[in-house]
Amino acid sequence: ELRLVDGGGPCAGRLEVKLQGHWGSVRDGNWNMDDAEVVCQQLGCGSAAGAYTASTRFRKGTGFISLARVDCQGDEPALWYCKIHGWGPYHGIHDYDTAVVCQGFSRLVGSESACAGRLEVRQGQNWTRVCQEDIDIKAAQVVCQELGCGTALSVSGASWFEAGMGLFWKGSFECTGTELLLSACTRRLSHGEGCTGDSSIICSSYTGFRLVNSNSSCVGRIEVEVGGTWRSLCASDWDLPDAEVLCHHLGCGPASSPYAPFGRGTGRIWLHPVFCQGSEELLQDCVHLGWGEHFCGHELDVGVTCEEALELRLVDGGGPCAGRLEVKLQGHWGSVRDGNWNMDDAEVVCQQLGCGSAAGAYTASTRFRKGTGFISLARVDCQGDEPALWYCKIHGWGPYHGIHDYDTAVVCQGFSRLVGSESACAGRLEVRQGQNWTRVCQEDIDIKAAQVVCQELGCGTALSVSGASWFEAGMGLFWKGSFECTGTELLLSACTRRLSHGEGCTGDSSIICSSYTGFRLVNSNSSCVGRIEVEVGGTWRSLCASDWDLPDAEVLCHHLGCGPAVTMLPGGYFGGGDGTLRRDTFTCGGNEWHPGQCPTVVLGQPACPPSYAAAVNCSGSGTMELQGLWCTGTEDNLAQCNVPEMAAVPTGSLEEVAIVCSGSRQVMLAGGTGRCAGRVEVYINGTWGTVCRDAWDLSDATVVCRQLGCGTALAAPRSAPFGPGTRPLWLGASQCAGTEMSLWHC
C-alpha cells in the first residue's frame, strides 16, 4: 500500500509505503516529477503538481524506510512497476524522505468559490467536463469532502455557472458517499447516449448545527460546525423564520422562540446573516451573506427553543385537566406568570392538553395554590385558536426567579363525559369536538377505551361497555372515528384515533364505571371465605357488616369465582381489620355480575360499630358452572371474564371442559453430548421420570425437538443408546401427530 501523510489530505504529503506490516518512508536523493506522477495517478489524485524532499515542504518521517532509490518513466501503472533499487524495511536517517503534491482528480470551476461550480475531472494531463446524468448526490458528497468543502447541498445542471468548453469524461461515477476520493468510486459506462449539459455541485462549509448549554438537543445556544470546529452564531438579523428552519432541520418540530438566551460561548464567532422564508428544508438553503467579519460580542450569541423541547401540565388540581399551569423549560418545571390571564389563553392550554374547552381561567392562588421555584413564562397573549401555547405571543421566556402572586391556573371541561343517568360514572359516552359535545358509536369504543374514560373521570375501573339501551337517548352528531387505547393512557384524547370500523352505526356507546377497583376475602386459609375488603383509590379497607345481606354476598361470591354464597357470618367473625371500616351500603338484587353494578350509598350513613367487619362464606372450593365464557386472557380470575354482550351463547349440547396447565411439567434429554440428544425424561407432579419406548416413534420425537427448540428430529431409536434411566417410567408420552407444540398437547 502507499499513502501521502502530513499534507492535510489524501493527495499531498510525505510518501509512505506499507511493507511487511509496517509503514515507512521512501528515500530518494533524485526524486523527480516522473516519480511523483506515478504516485499521483496510482492514488487517483490526477497529475503531479510537485515533487519534493519531505523536510522542505512537510516534515521528514521517523521509524522505518520502506524503499530506497526509485526510478520511474512517469507512465507506469503503479510505483511497484518502476525500478526500485532498495527494498526494506531499513533503519536509517530520513534526510532524503520524499513528498508529493498532486493536482487532484476533481475540481469545481466557473464561480468565485472553489466549493461551488461545474465539475471537472482529470484525464491524463487534461481536465474534462462531466455530464449531469453521470453524477449523483453521493458522488457530489465525495467531491465536497475531497476538496475540503464540507457537505454536498445539491447536484444539478450548470445553468448557474460559467459555461464549460472541451471534451466530456466518458463514463459515470457510482459512489457510496464514504470514499475519500472521487477516483475511488466505481466507474460505469454512461447511462445514456445523450448528454444534456455539464454537472454542477454546490458544497457547504457548514458540516453541522447543534443546540448546546441545555439538557435537551432541541433547545439551547446555536453552534455551527465549519471545518471541524464548532462556534457560536451571532444574533444579527436572526428571527422566527430562521429558527423555524433550524428546528425542523434538527427534527425538533416548529420553533417556539427564536431569542431564548442560553449563556455566552467562547472563541471565534461566526457571523451569519441568514434570511429564511421558513419553508426551506435546511438552514444552508436560505439566502445568506457567507462568513466574514462581524461586530458581535458573545452577548449576542443566539439561542432557540424548539417545540419538541417544551412540555406543559396542570398540577394540584386532582387530575390532568385542572390545576396550576406549569411549563418545562431547560429541564425545569416552572409556573406561567400573567396578570391578565384570560379564557382565550386557557382555551389554548385545554385544547393542547386534550382536555376539551376551557371552563375557567384563574390566578392560581384563588383556586388552587401558587407555585414555588422557577417561573418559565411571563405574559402570554393568545387569540384562543392557536394549536399550542408556544404559538401565542410570549413576552418573557425564562426560567426566572420571582414572586408567584400571578401564577396562572386553568380548569378544563374535559374531553369525555358520561351522560343520561343520575351518576357521572355511568351513561352514554360523549366527547368534545371544538365547542360541542358529540356522541360516540358503540362500534368505536372497547373495554380498554372505557377503562381510560373511567380513570379520566375519576370513576375507578370500567365494568362494562355496550349500547345505550339502559340510558336516556342521545341527540346530535356522532364523532367520526374510533379510539384505540392500551388502557394506560391518562386521557381518552391521548389514545390513537382511527377511521370508524364500518359504515353503519348501530347506536350510542355507553360505559359503566365503578370506583371499587378490587374485592377480596382475607384472614382465613381460603380465598372463598373471610373478611370482606374493598379497594378504592389504591387503598384496601374492610367493609362494615351493618347493611350487608345475602344478595350482596351472592354477587360478591360469584364475582370472586367462588360460586354461590353459603352463609352470612356475623360481623367481626374474621376480625375487625385495620383502620376505619367503610360504611358503603350495597343494595344488590343478586343478579349483578360485579358489586360495582349494585346501587350504592356512601355518604350520610351512620357510623359502624368498632370491629364490626362484614364476612362471608362462599361455596368454598371456587367451583362454578359456566355456560359461554369470553376472556381476553389478561383477567386475574374467570369471574372477571364475560363482559356483558361479549360472551358467546352456547349452541348444541353442553360438554365438560378439561384444562392442562404446563407450568408444572418439563422435558429434557439426558445422557447425550448436548441438550439436543439423549434419553427423554419428563418432570410431572414434582418427579422426574423416563418414557416407555414401546409406542415411541419419530412423530413423538419431532414434538420433543420442537418443544426444546432443537430443530427437526433425526431419529427416535427404539434401543437405549443413551443408557437406561433409573427413574420411574411414564407410560403416557406417545400418540403424537408430530404437529403439536409440546409433548403435553399429544
N, C-alpha and C positions, 0 to 999 in steps of 0.2 A: 504494500500500500504506500501511497505518498500523500503528503498534505503540505499546505502553507500555513505557518503559525506566526503569532505575534504581529499580524498585519491588520487586525480589525475585521477580517472577513475571509471567506474561503479562497479568494482569488489574489491575495497578496500576502507576502511574509517570507519568513525563513523556510527553506525547503527541508522537509524531513521525510525519511523513508523508514518503514517498519520492516525489520529484518530479524528473523529468529525470535519474534515476540517482543522486540524492543524497538522503540522509535529512536532514530539517530539522525544527525546532520549529514549533508552531502558536502564533502570538502573538495574544492577545486580552485586552483590559483588562476586558471584560464577560463573561467565561467563566462559564457557569452550569450548573445540573443538567440542563436540557433538552439542552444541547450534550453534556454528559457521558453522558446516557442513550443518545444515538445512537451514541457511540463504544463504550460497553459492549455494546450489542446487536449492533453490527457485528462486534465481536471475539468474540462468543459467550460473553461473561462475565456474562450476566444483566443486572440493572438497575444503575444507578449508585448508589454509596454516598456519593460526594463529588466536588465539582468544585473545583479548587484552582489557585492560581498556583504553578508548579513550585517556586519557591525557598522557599515556605513549608512544603512537605511533603517534597520530594525535593531536587533541585538543578536550577538552570537549565542550559540547554544551551549548546553552543558551535557555531560554524560557521554553516550556512545557516538561514534561516527560510523554511519552505515555504509556509505560508498565514498570512494576517492577517485578523482580524475575521471570525469565523464565527457566524452566527445560525441556530439550529435551533428547530423547534417541539417536537421530542422524539419524533416518530413517524416520522421519515424512515428509509428502509431502510439508508442509508449516509451518511457525512459529506458526500459529494460532492453529495447532494441538498439540502443546506442552502444558505443564501445566503452565499457566500464573497466578501468584498469585495476581497481581495487574493491573487492567485496569484503565487507566487515562481518560482524561489528568490530571496531577498533576502539582503543582508548588513545586519546591524543589531544593536542591543543586545537582550539576552534577558531583560530585567526582567519582561516580561509573558508568558513561556512558560507554556503551560497544562499541567495534570496532572489525572489521573482515578484514582479508586479505585472499582472495581466490586464488587458483592456476590458475584460469581461465578455460574457456571451450575449447579454441583453442590455438594452438601454431604452429610455423614453425620450423622445425628441419632439420638437415643434411647439414648445411652450417655454415660458421663462423658468419653469421649475423642473428639476431633474426627477421629480416624483409624479409627474403627470405628462402625458403626451402619447404620440404614436409609438407603438412597439417596433423596435428593430433588433435583429439578432445577427450574430457574427457568422459568416460563412467564409472560411479561409481568411483572406486579408480584407474582405469587404463586408459592409453592413447591408443586410437585406430586410425588406419590409415583410410583415406577416398579415395574412388575410384575416379579417374579423371572424370568419367562420372557423378558423383553426386555433382559436384560443378561448378559454372559458374562465370563470371566476377563480377556479382552483389554480390554474396556470398563472393568472394575474396575481394571486396571493404569493406564489413563489417568486415572481418578478419583483414585487414590492419588498419582500424580505431580502432578496439577493441585493437589491440596490440600497438597502438600509432605509427604506421609506415607510416602514410600519406595515399597515394592513391595507388590503385592496378594498376600495369603495365601489368601483364599477369597472366594467369592461364593455366596450361598445365600439361603434364606428368612430372614425377620426374627424367627424364634422366640426368638432370644437377646436381642432388644432391645425397647424400649418400643413398643407398638402405634402405628401411624400413623392419621391421620384426613385426610379431604379427598379430592380428585379424583386420579385416576391420569393420568400422561402417556400420550398416545395415540401409540404407536409404539415401535419398538425401536432400539437403537444397535448398529451394526456397525463395530467399530474394528479397526485393525491392531495396536494396542498402542503405537504410536510417536507418536500425536497428543499435542499439548501440552494440549489441552482436550477434554472430552467433547463439547462443542458442535461440534467439528471433525470428529467421526465421521459416517459415513453414517447417515442415519435411514431406517427402513423402517416399513411397517405392522406391527402386532403379529403374532407368529407364529400366534396362535390367538384364538378368541373369548373364552375364559375367562382369568381372572387368579387364580391360586391364592394370591396374597399378595404382600407387599412384598419387594423385593430388599434384601439387605444385603451389605455389603462389610467385610472386615477387612483393614486395611493393616498393614504392619510398618515401623517406622522403621529396622530393620536392612536395609541395602541390600547388604551383602556380608560375607563371612567369608574370612579367609586365614590361612596359617601363614607366619611370617617368621623371619628370623635363622638360616636354614639354606640349603643348596643344593638343597633339594627342596621342591616345593609340597605334599608330603604329610607333612611333619614340621616342627615349629617352634613359636614362641610364637604364641598365638592373638590375632588382631586382628579387631575388629568395626568395620564402617563404619556410621556413623549421620550422616545429613545431609551426606554427602560427606567426613566426617572419620574417619580410622582411629585407633582407640585400643586399648589393651591390655584384657584381660579379667581380673578378679580371680579368684583360685583358690578363693574361698569357696564351699563346697558342690559343687565340681566333682569328678565321679567318672567311672568307666568307662562307664556308660550314656550320659552326656553326650558323652564322647569318641567313642563308637560312632556316635552320630547325626551328629556333625560330620564324622567321617572319611567316612561314607557320603555325606553331603551334598556333600563336596568330590570325590567319585569316587575315593577313596583306599582303598577296602576297609574291613575292620574296624579297630578301634583296637587297638594293641599295648600302649601305655602312656599313661595319662591324665595323668601327673605329670612328664613329661620337662622338665627345665629348659633354657631357651634364652635366657638373659640377661634383662635388665630393659628394659622400654620406657621411654618418656619421655612427658611431658604428662599429660593427664587420664586417669583410669582409669574404665572403665565397670564399675560393679558390676552383676553379672548372675547372681543366684542362679537356677540352672536345675535343674529336676527332671524329667529324661528317664527314660522306661522303657527306651529303647534301640531301640524299634521305630518311632519317629517318622521321617518322611521328611526333615524339616527341623528345624534347631535351634529355629526360631521356633515350631514346633508344640508344643514342650514347655511344661509349666506353668512360669511364671516370675513374678517379682515386679516386673518392669519395671526402668527405670533410676531410680536415686535416689542418696541419699547413701551413702557407704561408709567403711569404716575400714581399707582396704587400703593398703599401700605397694607399690611396684613389685617388692619382693622376693617378693610373692605372685602376680606375673603368671603365668598358667597357660600351659603348653605341652602338646603332644600329639604322639605318634608313631603314624602310621597304618601298616598292614601293607604297603601298596604301596611305602613308602619303604625297606623293610628287605630285605636280601639276606643269605644265608649260603652258605658254601662250605667245603670241606675242602682244605687245601693241604699241600704237602711229602710227600704220600703216594703220588705216582706216578700218580694218577688221580682222577676226580671223586668216588669213593666211599670214600676213606680219607685220613686226614690230620688235621692240627690244625684245630680248628673256628675259623672267623672269621665275624664279623657286620659288615656295612656299616652304619654309623650316622653320620648327619650328614655323609655323603660320605667317611668314612674307614673302612677295614677295620681291625678290631681283634679281639683274642683274646676268648674267653669263659673267665673265671676261676671255678673252682669246686673247693673241696677235697673235696666229696662227690659228684663226678660219677659217675653210675652207668648201668646198662643201660637203665633207663626213659628217662633223658634222651637217651641215644644212640639209642634206638629212634625217638624223635620226629624227631631230626635225619635219620636214614636214610630214614624214610618221606617226610619233606618234600622231600628231595633226589631222590626216585625211585630210591633205591638198595636197595630191599628192606628186610629187617630188620637190626638191629644184630648184628654179630659180636663187638664188643668196645668197651668204654669205658675210656679211658686218660687219665692225665696225659701231656701232650704230650711232655715231656722223656724219658719212659721208652720211647716207641715211635718218635717222630719227632724233633722238636726244638721247644724253646719259642720263642714269638714275640718280636717287638720292637715298639716303638711303642705304640699305644693298646690299652686294654682296653675292649671295648664293653659287655659284660655281666658281672655278678658274681652268683654264687649263683643257680642255676637249678634249680627243683624241678618235675619233670614226673611225671605218672602213667603215661605211656607210650602213651596213646591220644589225646593232643591232635593236632589236624590240623596244627599248626605250633608251632615253638618259642615264638612270641610268646604262645601261649595258656597256657603254663606259668607258674608263679609265679616272677617275676623280681624279686629283691630289690634289685638295683642296675643302673640304666641309666646308662651312661657318655655320652661317652667319658671314661675315666680315664687317668691316668699311674700306673704302679706296677710292681712286680716281676712276672715272668711264671712264677714257680715252680709255679703251679697252673693254667696254661693247659690246656684240655681237648682231647682228641682222640677220634676215632671211627674204627672200621673197620666197614664195612657188608658184608653178604653179597652185595650186588648185586641188580639187578632181573632179569638174564637170565644163563643159563648154557647150555653145550653139554654133553650127557651121552651115554653109550652107546658111547664109544670110548676108546682109550688116551690121546687127546690132548684137552686143554682147549680146543683151537681147531677142533674138528670134532665134530659129533654132532647129536643131537636137541635142538631148542630148547625150553627151559623158562623160564617167567617166574614171578616171585614174586607171590603173591596172599595178602596178610596174612602168616601164618606158614608157608604151604605153597607148594610148587612145583607149577605146573600146566603141562600140555602145550599146544602151540600147533598148530592145524590148518595143513596145508600151504597151504590156500587163503588164509590170513590173513596171509601174510608174502611179501614180494617181495625182489628183489635190493637195493633201497635200504635196506630194513629190515635185511637181512642185513649190509649194509655198516656200519650203525650198531652192530649186535651185535659184529661183529669188532673195531671200533675200541674199543668199550666194554670188551671183554675183553683188550685189548692184543694182539690176534692179527692185526694188519695189515689186509689187504683181503679182501673176500668173493670167493671163487672160484665158488661155486655155492649155490643154494638149491633144495631139491627135497623129495621124500618121504623117509622114514626107512628105506628098504629096506636101506641099507648099514649101519645101526647097530642096536644092541640095542633091542628093542621097548619101548615105554613103557607105563606103567600110571597110572591115576588120572584125575582130571577134566581137561577142556580149558578153556583160557582163553576167555571169552566175548567175542569181538570180534576186530577186525583192527587192524593197525598201518599207518598211512600216514606214511611218512618222506620227507624230502627227501634224506637220505643224509649231511647235515652235522651232525645232532644228536649231542651227546656221549653221550647215554643213550637206550636204546630207550623208556624211560618218558617221555621228552620228546616223542616222536612223537604225532601226532594219533591218537586211538583212535576206531574206527567200529564199528558193528554188523557182524557177520560177513556176508560177501558172499552166502552161501547157507545153506540149511537143513542140508545134509549136510556131513560132514567125512570126507574120504577117507583121512585118516591124519595122522601127525605130520609137522611140518616139520623139515627138517634143514639145517644150514649147514656149509659147509667154508670155513674162513678160511686165509689164507696170510700169514705175516709178511713175505714178499717182495712189496714193493709195486711193483717195477719191474725189468725186464731190458733191456739194450741192448748193442750191439756198437759198439766205438769204435776210434779210431786207424787208420781206413782211409777210403778215399773212397767206401765203400758202407755202407749201413745193414744189409746182409745178410752182412757178413764183418768180422771184427775181434776184438778182445779183449773177453771177456765181463765186464760189470759188473752188479752186483746192488744194488738199493736196499732197505735195511732201516732203518726208523725215520727216513726222510728223508735217509739218508747213502748215497752211492754208493761201492762198493769193488769192486776186481777179485776174481775167483774163482780159487782155486788149481786147477791142472790135474792134481794127483796122481791123483784118482779120477774125473775127468771122462771119460765114454766116449761112444760113438756114440748109444746110446738117449737119453742125456741131451741130446746135441746135436740129435737128431731132434725132441724135444719143444720145445726152445727155438726152433729154426728155424721150426717151424710156428706157435708162439705169436707170433713176430715178423712173421708174414705173409711169410716168405721161402722157402716151400716146404720140401722135404726137405733134410737135411744132406748135403753133398757129400763133404767130407773133414774129418778131425780134424787140426788143425795142432799142431805141437809147442808145449809150454809156453813162454811168453815170445816167441812169434813176432811179436806186435804190441806188444811192450814189457811191462814188469812193472807198470805203473800206479803210483799214489801210495799210500803208506801200507801197512799190513799186509794181506796177502791173506786173504780169507775162506776158512776151511777147511771149509765146508759140503760134505758128501758126499751127492750126489743118487743115488738108485738107481731111475731111471726104467725103465719097461718099454718105452717108445717109443710107447705109445698114448694117454698122457695129453695133455690139451689145454693144460695150464699146468704149468710146472715146480713150482709150489707144490703140485700134487697128488701129486708123487712122494714116497715115503718119504725123509726127510732126517735125517741125523745131523750135529749141530753141535758138541756138546761131546765132549771126550775124544779128539779127532783129533790125530795128530802134527803138528808144525809144518811149514809149507810152505817149500820151498827159496826163497830170495830170487828175486824177479822171475819166478817160475815160474807166470805167469798163464795161465789157460785161454783158448784161441782156437778159433774155428770158422769154416768156410766153408760157408755155406748155398748153395742153388742160385743165388743171386746176384741175380736180377732181381726177386725178390719175387713171381714169378708162381706161382699155385697154382690148382687146380681146386676149386671149391666147389659142393656139391650140397645145397641147402637152407640159406639164410642168414637169420638173425634178428638184427637190430641195433636198439638203442634210438635211435641217432643221435648219442650222446654219446661213443662209443668213439674212441680215437685211431687205431686201425687195425682191419682186418677180423678179425684174429686174436682180438680181444677180444670179437667177436660170438659167436653160437651158444652161449649159456648152456645147459647140459645140460637136456634135456626141453622146451626152448622153441623149438628150430629147427624150421622146417617140414619135413615129409617130402616129397620130390619126388614128384609124380604125373605120369603121362603121359610123353611124350617130352621129353628134355632139349634146351634151346636155349641158345646163347651169349647173354650179356647185354652190351649196349653202354651206355656211360655218357658223357654230355656234361656237362662242368662249365662253369658260366657265369662263373667268376672271371676268365677272360682275354678275355671278349667284352663289347663295349659297343655302344650305338647312340645316335645323336644326329641332330638336324635342323639343317642348316646353310643359310646364305644367306637365312633369313627374318628377320622383325622381332622374333621372340621364340623361346623354346626349344620352342614347340609348333607351329611351322610351318616348313617348309623342306625341303631336299633330304636324303634319307635317306642317312646314312653309318654304316658299321659298322666296328668295330675287331676284327680277328681275327689271331691269330698275330703280334701286335706291329705291325700295319699297318692304317691307316685306308683304307677303300675305299668307293666308291659302289655302288648297287644297280641292276642292269639292269632297265629298266621294262617289258620285253616282256610278262611274265606278272603284273605288279604290279596289284592291284585293291584295292577298298575293304576286303575282309576282311583283307588283309595290313596295310593302313594302320590298321585298328582295333586289331590286336595291338600295333603300334608305339606308338599313342597310349596304350593301356593300360599298356604297359611303362614309358613315360616319365611316367605319372601325369598325362596331359594330357586325360583325359576320352574322349569319343567322336570317332571320325574323321568329319570333314565331307566330305572329298574326297580322292581319290587320283589327281591329274591325270597323264595319260599324257604330256603335254608336259613341258617343263623350265622352269616358271615361276620357279624359284629359281636358274637358271643351271646350266650343265654343271659336273660335277665334274672335277677334274684327277687324281684318284687312281685306282687300279686298280678295274675293275668286278668286283662279286661277283655270281655267277650263281645262287647257291643260295637267295636270300631270296624265296620266294613259296610258293604252295600252302598258305596258312594257312586254317583253317576260320573264324577270327575269334574263337574262344573261348579260344585259348591265352593264357598269362600273359606270354610273351615270344616274340620272333622265333625264338629257338633251339629252341622247342618245336614249330615248324611242320615 
